[in-house]
Amino acid sequence: MELFSFPLMAAVIGNLSAQTAKAVIQALTHRSLSPGVVFASGGMPSSHSSTVAALTMAIGLYEGFGSSLFALSFIFTSVVAYDAMGVRLAAGRHAAALNILTEEFMKLRDLAKSDDPNRGKLVIQRFRERIGHSVGEVAAGLTFGAVIAYGVFHWWQPLA
């Protein structure tokens, strides 16, 4: 029995590679390096999509593309990709709308003239808007993960 399974390692490497790629892409496009981007959701490529695509490709390469396990993983990947593009992207858009309202509430709070001792104690915070992915980010993540798994497969074979 292997200590680490190839599909597990491919998924972990797919995730870490995508998160690292996000930091590199951000550094190149924004000319700044933010360590927080490595742990953040959203952005190019989708690390969620990359992780599940690497897992699915690895299972296909290891167990066979006709296996029940591959079918299960493929459906799982489809759900994660749909969620990344649909539900999470919509949640990000809702966060953007709520942030507009939050800014308006802060302006109203500042304009309010009152002797109320609780004035100004209202805590209003912004919502994180970048929690979902565009179709391109998900497609890039899926491709990225599949390529990583394929590379790990060829690296893993001599070790097994």
Contacts in CASP RR format, 6 or more apart in sequence:
PFRMAT RR
TARGET T0000
AUTHOR 0000-0000-0000
METHOD contacts of the structure
MODEL  1
MELFSFPLMAAVIGNLSAQTAKAVIQALTHRSLSPGVVFASGGMPSSHSS
TVAALTMAIGLYEGFGSSLFALSFIFTSVVAYDAMGVRLAAGRHAAALNI
LTEEFMKLRDLAKSDDPNRGKLVIQRFRERIGHSVGEVAAGLTFGAVIAY
GVFHWWQPLA
2 160 0 8 1.000
6 58 0 8 1.000
6 61 0 8 1.000
6 62 0 8 1.000
6 152 0 8 1.000
6 153 0 8 1.000
6 156 0 8 1.000
6 160 0 8 1.000
7 55 0 8 1.000
7 58 0 8 1.000
7 59 0 8 1.000
7 62 0 8 1.000
8 55 0 8 1.000
9 58 0 8 1.000
9 152 0 8 1.000
9 156 0 8 1.000
10 54 0 8 1.000
10 55 0 8 1.000
10 57 0 8 1.000
10 58 0 8 1.000
10 148 0 8 1.000
10 149 0 8 1.000
10 152 0 8 1.000
10 153 0 8 1.000
10 156 0 8 1.000
11 51 0 8 1.000
11 52 0 8 1.000
11 54 0 8 1.000
11 55 0 8 1.000
11 58 0 8 1.000
11 149 0 8 1.000
12 51 0 8 1.000
13 54 0 8 1.000
13 148 0 8 1.000
13 152 0 8 1.000
14 47 0 8 1.000
14 50 0 8 1.000
14 51 0 8 1.000
14 54 0 8 1.000
14 144 0 8 1.000
14 145 0 8 1.000
14 148 0 8 1.000
14 149 0 8 1.000
15 47 0 8 1.000
15 50 0 8 1.000
15 51 0 8 1.000
15 54 0 8 1.000
17 50 0 8 1.000
17 144 0 8 1.000
17 145 0 8 1.000
17 148 0 8 1.000
18 45 0 8 1.000
18 46 0 8 1.000
18 47 0 8 1.000
18 50 0 8 1.000
18 51 0 8 1.000
18 141 0 8 1.000
18 144 0 8 1.000
18 145 0 8 1.000
19 38 0 8 1.000
19 39 0 8 1.000
19 47 0 8 1.000
20 38 0 8 1.000
21 44 0 8 1.000
21 45 0 8 1.000
21 144 0 8 1.000
22 37 0 8 1.000
22 38 0 8 1.000
22 40 0 8 1.000
22 42 0 8 1.000
22 43 0 8 1.000
22 44 0 8 1.000
22 45 0 8 1.000
22 47 0 8 1.000
23 33 0 8 1.000
23 34 0 8 1.000
23 35 0 8 1.000
23 37 0 8 1.000
23 38 0 8 1.000
25 44 0 8 1.000
26 32 0 8 1.000
26 33 0 8 1.000
26 34 0 8 1.000
26 37 0 8 1.000
27 33 0 8 1.000
40 130 0 8 1.000
41 47 0 8 1.000
41 48 0 8 1.000
41 88 0 8 1.000
41 130 0 8 1.000
41 131 0 8 1.000
41 132 0 8 1.000
42 88 0 8 1.000
42 130 0 8 1.000
42 131 0 8 1.000
42 132 0 8 1.000
42 133 0 8 1.000
42 137 0 8 1.000
43 130 0 8 1.000
43 132 0 8 1.000
43 133 0 8 1.000
43 137 0 8 1.000
44 136 0 8 1.000
44 137 0 8 1.000
44 140 0 8 1.000
45 137 0 8 1.000
45 140 0 8 1.000
45 141 0 8 1.000
45 143 0 8 1.000
45 144 0 8 1.000
46 81 0 8 1.000
46 84 0 8 1.000
46 133 0 8 1.000
46 137 0 8 1.000
46 138 0 8 1.000
46 140 0 8 1.000
46 141 0 8 1.000
46 142 0 8 1.000
47 141 0 8 1.000
48 80 0 8 1.000
48 81 0 8 1.000
48 83 0 8 1.000
48 84 0 8 1.000
48 133 0 8 1.000
49 77 0 8 1.000
49 80 0 8 1.000
49 81 0 8 1.000
49 84 0 8 1.000
49 133 0 8 1.000
49 137 0 8 1.000
49 138 0 8 1.000
49 139 0 8 1.000
49 140 0 8 1.000
49 141 0 8 1.000
49 142 0 8 1.000
49 144 0 8 1.000
49 145 0 8 1.000
50 141 0 8 1.000
50 142 0 8 1.000
50 144 0 8 1.000
50 145 0 8 1.000
50 148 0 8 1.000
51 145 0 8 1.000
52 73 0 8 1.000
52 76 0 8 1.000
52 77 0 8 1.000
52 80 0 8 1.000
52 81 0 8 1.000
53 77 0 8 1.000
53 141 0 8 1.000
53 142 0 8 1.000
53 143 0 8 1.000
53 144 0 8 1.000
53 145 0 8 1.000
53 146 0 8 1.000
53 149 0 8 1.000
54 145 0 8 1.000
54 146 0 8 1.000
54 148 0 8 1.000
54 149 0 8 1.000
54 152 0 8 1.000
55 73 0 8 1.000
55 76 0 8 1.000
55 77 0 8 1.000
55 149 0 8 1.000
56 70 0 8 1.000
56 73 0 8 1.000
56 74 0 8 1.000
56 76 0 8 1.000
56 77 0 8 1.000
56 146 0 8 1.000
56 149 0 8 1.000
57 145 0 8 1.000
57 146 0 8 1.000
57 149 0 8 1.000
57 150 0 8 1.000
57 153 0 8 1.000
58 149 0 8 1.000
58 152 0 8 1.000
58 153 0 8 1.000
59 67 0 8 1.000
59 69 0 8 1.000
59 70 0 8 1.000
59 73 0 8 1.000
60 66 0 8 1.000
60 67 0 8 1.000
60 70 0 8 1.000
60 73 0 8 1.000
61 149 0 8 1.000
61 150 0 8 1.000
61 153 0 8 1.000
62 153 0 8 1.000
63 69 0 8 1.000
63 70 0 8 1.000
64 70 0 8 1.000
77 142 0 8 1.000
81 138 0 8 1.000
81 142 0 8 1.000
84 132 0 8 1.000
84 133 0 8 1.000
84 137 0 8 1.000
84 138 0 8 1.000
85 132 0 8 1.000
85 133 0 8 1.000
85 134 0 8 1.000
85 135 0 8 1.000
85 138 0 8 1.000
86 132 0 8 1.000
88 131 0 8 1.000
88 132 0 8 1.000
88 133 0 8 1.000
89 132 0 8 1.000
89 133 0 8 1.000
89 134 0 8 1.000
91 131 0 8 1.000
91 132 0 8 1.000
92 127 0 8 1.000
92 128 0 8 1.000
92 129 0 8 1.000
92 130 0 8 1.000
92 131 0 8 1.000
92 132 0 8 1.000
93 129 0 8 1.000
94 127 0 8 1.000
95 127 0 8 1.000
95 128 0 8 1.000
95 129 0 8 1.000
95 131 0 8 1.000
96 127 0 8 1.000
96 129 0 8 1.000
98 127 0 8 1.000
99 126 0 8 1.000
99 127 0 8 1.000
99 129 0 8 1.000
102 124 0 8 1.000
102 125 0 8 1.000
102 126 0 8 1.000
102 127 0 8 1.000
105 122 0 8 1.000
105 124 0 8 1.000
106 124 0 8 1.000
109 119 0 8 1.000
109 120 0 8 1.000
109 122 0 8 1.000
109 124 0 8 1.000
112 119 0 8 1.000
END
